[in-house]
Amino acid sequence: MLESDPDFLTANLYILPPDDPECSDEDSGDEDKGAPDNLSRRQLEAEAEVTVWKGNKHKRLFSPDDNDDVTLSTPDPSALQPTPPTSASASGSRRRRTASVISTAGSSSASGSRSESLHPLDIQVDLSTTAKKRKLEKPVRKWTKADMPEICRPSGTVQHTQYLSTDVTPTALFEKFLDDEVMQLLTDNSNKYALQKGKHGFVTSPMELRLFIAILFNSGYAPLPRRRLYWEPSPDVQNTAVSNAITRNRFEELMANVHVADNDNLAPNDRMAKVRPLFTALNSKFVTHFPRQQDLSVDESMVPYYGRHSTKQYIRGKPIRFGYKVWSINTSLGYCVQLNPWHYYP
């Protein structure tokens, strides 16, 4: 459309660089021979300013003076040539954010004098001073000095738990936390979830879910590349403890329907609502069987997870970089008193 106008000289499109300077080198296409056909998504979504030259006037679009026509003499071609960078500027080019420029020359049907005066406008605009990062407002926090509420004060007497003075097996100690109450919670929500999906023939029991959890623990210290290999008859991968306890199809059916919470009654602002009932039940068991100590530590731990979830975090330089962050209170011997998964409220 512009090239069909006889008064059209040239049009310049200035695209602002990304806000993150680390992503400035990820744009697709050649910067010296850029074209609108090979722009990346970051460039297409960036703010831009267009300058259209018609005769001795030029008009700026997508700027505060959108409808202002400025009378200006024909630009000097020598002034529009790019300045060759020095060694100092070349070394700092990765740290300087520049704007991508696309120049469109006039049609060849224009007069000869006009076509000879046209030159590609390859201009680098240093936005280090103009395009500053947006400053986020810091939250205002006010500390108050007050006594701890009576209900939150620690007890003066330390009550030792019963299992510290008795000899119990690891299985009995484990079942103090995943007891009948917790297993019934998993059973009820799993059966309800199967009904919601239309699987009316699926019914499980607390004993079957205990077997299901035992197989999950077994896969942790005897891992195989694929889950179905536990039921393979090959001697190199065969696991008779798993294959004799439950069939492969039944285990996969439990894997697809096991649930912790009721999907019809989820908290709207809780991103971890589907596992919140399990955390609440376990925290209650942790406090009940807590071996009382005076010195506790509050720290964070990571649960590895590489799927997609709104609360998944990436922490650079950590042994586990991708996963869920869980805040926990622990004793010096490693006992977890309380744990709470990190999440944000929308």
C-alpha positions in Angstrom: 0.0 0.0 0.0 2.8 2.4 0.8 4.8 1.6 -2.2 1.9 2.4 -4.5 1.9 6.0 -3.2 3.9 8.2 -5.6 5.1 10.5 -2.7 6.3 7.5 -0.6 10.1 7.5 0.0 10.8 5.1 2.8 9.4 3.7 6.1 11.4 2.8 9.2 10.2 0.3 11.9 11.9 0.5 15.2 11.3 -2.5 17.5 12.3 -2.2 21.2 14.5 -5.0 22.6 13.2 -7.4 25.2 13.1 -6.3 28.8 15.4 -9.1 29.8 18.9 -8.4 28.4 19.8 -12.1 28.7 17.2 -12.9 26.0 18.4 -10.3 23.5 20.5 -12.9 21.6 17.7 -15.4 21.2 15.9 -13.7 18.3 15.6 -15.6 15.0 16.7 -14.3 11.7 19.7 -12.3 10.5 20.0 -8.9 12.1 21.7 -7.4 9.0 19.0 -8.6 6.6 15.9 -8.7 8.7 12.5 -9.1 7.3 9.0 -9.3 8.8 8.8 -12.9 7.8 11.4 -14.2 10.2 10.7 -12.2 13.4 10.4 -14.1 16.6 7.5 -13.9 19.0 9.4 -11.7 21.3 9.9 -9.1 18.5 6.3 -9.3 17.3 5.0 -8.6 20.8 7.5 -5.7 21.5 6.6 -2.1 21.3 7.5 -0.4 18.0 7.5 3.0 16.3 7.0 3.5 12.6 8.3 6.6 10.7 6.9 7.0 7.1 8.6 9.4 4.7 6.5 11.1 2.0 8.3 13.9 0.1 9.7 16.4 2.6 7.4 15.2 5.4 7.5 12.3 7.7 4.9 10.9 10.0 5.4 8.9 13.2 3.0 6.2 14.2 2.4 4.4 17.5 4.0 7.3 19.4 2.6 10.1 21.6 2.6 12.4 18.6 0.7 9.9 16.5 -1.1 12.3 14.3 1.6 15.0 13.9 3.1 15.5 10.4 6.5 17.1 10.7 7.9 19.1 7.7 11.5 18.1 7.3 14.0 18.3 4.5 15.1 15.2 2.7 17.5 13.2 4.9 21.2 13.3 4.1 22.2 9.8 3.0 25.6 10.2 4.6 24.1 10.9 8.0 22.1 7.7 7.8 25.0 5.4 7.2 25.8 3.2 10.3 29.0 4.1 12.2 31.5 1.2 12.3 31.9 0.1 15.9 35.2 0.5 17.7 36.9 -2.3 19.6 35.5 -1.0 22.9 32.0 -0.8 21.6 32.3 -4.2 20.0 33.3 -5.8 23.2 30.3 -4.3 25.0 27.8 -5.0 22.3 26.5 -8.1 24.3 25.8 -5.9 27.2 24.1 -3.1 25.2 20.5 -3.5 24.2 19.8 -2.2 20.7 16.6 -1.9 18.7 15.9 -4.0 15.7 15.3 -1.8 12.6 13.6 -2.9 9.3 13.8 -0.4 6.4 11.6 -0.5 3.3 12.8 1.4 0.3 10.5 3.1 -2.2 9.3 1.4 -5.4 11.4 1.3 -8.6 8.7 3.3 -10.5 9.7 6.5 -8.7 11.9 9.1 -10.3 15.5 8.5 -10.8 16.7 11.2 -8.5 14.5 9.9 -5.7 15.7 6.3 -6.1 19.3 7.4 -6.0 18.8 9.2 -2.7 17.4 6.2 -1.0 19.7 4.2 1.3 18.9 1.3 3.7 18.5 2.7 7.2 20.5 0.4 9.3 20.6 2.3 12.6 21.4 0.9 16.0 19.6 2.8 18.8 21.2 2.6 22.2 18.4 2.2 24.7 20.5 1.9 27.8 19.3 5.2 29.1 15.8 5.4 27.6 14.5 1.8 28.1 15.0 1.4 31.8 13.6 -1.5 33.7 10.4 -0.9 35.5 10.9 -0.5 39.2 8.6 -2.7 41.3 7.1 -1.2 44.4 8.6 -2.8 47.5 6.0 -4.0 50.0 5.7 -2.0 53.2 6.3 -4.2 56.2 5.8 -2.9 59.7 7.2 -4.8 62.7 5.3 -4.7 65.9 6.6 -5.6 69.3 4.2 -7.8 71.3 4.1 -10.9 73.4 3.5 -14.3 71.9 -0.1 -15.4 72.3 -0.7 -17.9 75.1 -1.9 -20.6 72.8 1.3 -20.4 70.7 3.7 -20.5 73.7 5.7 -23.8 74.1 4.8 -26.0 77.0 7.0 -25.9 80.0 7.0 -29.7 80.4 8.3 -32.0 77.7 6.1 -35.1 77.1 8.0 -38.0 75.5 6.2 -40.1 73.0 5.6 -43.8 73.8 7.5 -45.3 70.9 10.8 -43.8 72.1 10.9 -46.3 75.0 9.6 -49.3 73.1 11.0 -51.5 70.4 8.9 -51.2 67.2 9.5 -52.4 63.7 10.0 -50.0 60.8 6.6 -51.1 59.4 4.8 -50.3 62.7 6.6 -47.0 62.9 5.6 -46.1 59.3 1.9 -47.0 60.0 1.8 -44.5 62.8 1.7 -41.8 60.1 -0.1 -43.5 57.3 -2.7 -45.1 59.7 -6.2 -46.2 59.0 -7.5 -42.6 59.0 -5.2 -41.5 56.3 -5.8 -44.7 54.2 -9.5 -44.2 54.5 -9.1 -40.7 53.2 -7.3 -41.9 50.1 -9.8 -44.7 49.6 -12.9 -42.5 49.8 -11.5 -39.8 47.4 -10.2 -42.4 44.9 -13.6 -44.2 44.7 -15.3 -40.8 44.3 -12.9 -39.7 41.6 -13.6 -42.9 39.6 -17.3 -42.3 39.8 -16.8 -38.7 38.6 -15.0 -40.1 35.5 -17.8 -42.6 34.8 -16.0 -45.7 36.0 -18.7 -47.2 38.2 -17.0 -50.6 38.4 -13.9 -49.3 40.1 -13.8 -49.9 43.9 -10.7 -50.1 46.0 -10.0 -50.7 49.7 -7.5 -49.4 52.3 -5.6 -52.8 52.1 -5.2 -52.6 48.4 -4.0 -49.0 48.6 -1.4 -50.1 51.1 -0.2 -52.6 48.6 -0.1 -49.9 46.0 2.0 -47.7 48.1 4.4 -50.6 48.9 5.0 -51.1 45.2 5.8 -47.5 44.8 8.4 -47.7 47.6 9.8 -50.9 45.9 10.2 -49.0 42.6 12.3 -46.4 44.4 15.1 -48.7 45.5 14.7 -51.2 42.5 14.1 -48.8 39.6 13.4 -50.0 36.1 13.3 -47.9 32.8 9.5 -48.5 32.4 6.8 -49.4 34.9 5.5 -52.4 32.9 8.9 -54.1 33.2 8.0 -55.2 36.7 5.6 -57.7 35.2 7.9 -58.9 32.4 8.9 -62.6 32.6 12.5 -61.8 31.5 15.0 -62.8 34.2 16.9 -59.5 34.0 13.9 -57.4 34.9 11.5 -59.8 36.6 10.2 -58.8 40.0 8.2 -61.6 41.5 7.3 -59.7 44.6 5.4 -57.2 42.5 4.0 -59.5 39.8 2.7 -62.0 42.4 1.0 -59.3 44.5 -1.1 -57.5 41.9 -1.7 -57.6 38.2 -0.3 -55.1 35.8 -3.7 -53.8 34.6 -5.0 -53.4 38.1 -2.0 -51.5 39.2 -2.3 -49.1 36.3 -6.0 -48.7 37.1 -5.1 -47.7 40.6 -2.4 -45.3 39.3 -5.0 -43.6 37.1 -7.7 -43.2 39.9 -5.8 -42.7 43.2 -6.9 -39.3 44.6 -6.4 -37.3 47.7 -9.1 -34.6 47.5 -12.6 -34.2 46.2 -12.5 -32.3 42.9 -16.0 -30.9 43.6 -14.9 -29.2 46.8 -11.5 -27.6 46.1 -10.5 -24.3 47.6 -10.6 -21.7 44.8 -7.4 -19.8 45.8 -5.3 -22.8 46.8 -3.0 -24.0 44.0 -2.1 -27.1 46.0 -5.8 -28.0 46.9 -5.6 -31.4 45.4 -3.0 -32.6 47.9 -3.9 -30.3 50.8 -5.9 -32.9 52.7 -2.9 -35.3 52.7 -0.6 -32.6 54.0 -3.1 -31.6 56.7 -3.5 -35.2 57.8 0.2 -35.9 57.9 1.0 -32.7 59.8 -1.4 -33.8 62.5 0.3 -37.2 62.7 3.8 -35.5 62.8 2.8 -33.4 65.8 1.2 -36.3 67.6 4.3 -38.5 67.4 6.8 -35.6 67.7 9.9 -36.5 69.8 10.0 -33.2 71.7 13.1 -31.1 71.3 13.9 -27.5 72.1 16.0 -26.7 69.0 14.3 -26.8 65.7 15.2 -25.6 62.2 13.0 -24.0 59.6 14.2 -24.7 56.0 13.1 -25.5 52.5 13.3 -28.6 50.5 12.7 -29.5 46.9 10.5 -32.3 45.5 11.7 -33.1 42.0 9.1 -32.5 39.3 9.6 -31.8 35.6 6.0 -31.6 34.4 3.8 -28.5 34.1 2.3 -26.8 37.2 1.8 -23.3 38.2 3.7 -23.8 41.5 6.7 -25.5 40.0 9.9 -23.5 40.6 13.3 -23.3 39.0 16.1 -22.6 41.5 19.4 -22.1 39.8 22.5 -23.7 41.2 20.6 -26.2 43.4 21.0 -30.0 43.3 17.3 -30.2 42.5 16.6 -27.3 40.2 13.0 -28.1 39.0 10.2 -29.1 41.4 8.0 -28.1 44.3 9.4 -26.1 47.1 8.2 -27.3 50.5 8.8 -25.4 53.8 9.5 -27.7 56.7 10.3 -27.6 60.4 12.8 -30.3 61.4 14.7 -31.5 64.4 18.4 -32.0 64.6 17.9 -35.7 64.0 15.9 -35.2 60.8 12.4 -35.6 62.1 9.9 -33.5 60.1 7.5 -31.7 62.5 5.5 -29.7 59.9 5.7 -29.3 56.2 3.8 -26.9 53.9 4.2 -26.7 50.1 4.9 -23.3 48.7 2.2 -21.7 46.5 1.0 -18.3 45.6 -2.5 -16.9 45.7 -3.8 -15.4 42.4 
